[in-house]
Amino acid sequence: QVQLVESGGDSVQAGGSLRLSCVASGINFPIFKINWYRQTPGKDRELVATISNGGTTSYEASVKGRFIVSRDNAKNSAYLQMTSLKPEDTGIYFCNINYYTIDHFGQGTQVTVSS
């Protein structure tokens, strides 16, 4: 059974930093690409960062240069280091794995950035 558990969300002031974590179980973690999505009220879930099984990363334009995605395969974990946070970064952040054509998400972790 695939399980993803996110943590690390919090309320911070603009300009602050947070590090989100995602721990996976039930899968052979190292072979899968990991995605981080953000959900804000009234908007579709938005892909913000991706890390491939080989460590190649990509970012949505608004977070490039401020967010860093990483993974630790020995810990079945992925991370999203967020710096220079802005109020528009507020939302629920989810990690995601597409496991043999089925998308799996965790329960999400709330990030709130106040101005």
Beta strands, then each sheet from edge to edge (+ up, - down):
strand 1: 3-7
strand 2: 11-13
strand 3: 18-25
strand 4: 34-39
strand 5: 46-51
strand 6: 57-59
strand 7: 67-72
strand 8: 77-82
strand 9: 91-99
strand 10: 102-105
strand 11: 109-114
sheet 1: 1+ 3- 8+ 7-
sheet 2: 2+ 11+ 9- 4+ 5- 6+
sheet 3: 2+ 11+ 9- 10+
end
